[in-house]
Amino acid sequence: MDILNTTPRPLKISLPGGKVLRLGPKMTGQITAKAAEHEAVKKLLDEGVIEIVGDGGTKGVGGSVQDGGTGPSQGGPSGGGAMRRSGDR
């Protein structure tokens, strides 16, 4: 299901399982139905800070779920160029 950040400021929303959804101003993101029942999400819905806009048929824009894992930018070369060598050869 899609949620919309209705505020002009970025949000950091706590989700079940220790995950975090970061939403930019006026951006949408996706959460599961289980996450929609989480206390932090319910509180933001009641306050009108976020609203549910869809059932998740399309991919959201501007949100990212961060679970602490390593991504493509962490722990390895990322890109098509050759790496610069250093040290004795």
Buried (B, 14 or more C-beta within 10 A) or exposed (E): BBBBBBBEEEBEBBBBEEBBBBBBEEBBBBBEEEBBEBEBBEEBBEEEBBEEEEEEEEEBEBBEBEEEEEEEEEEEEEEEEEEEEEEEE
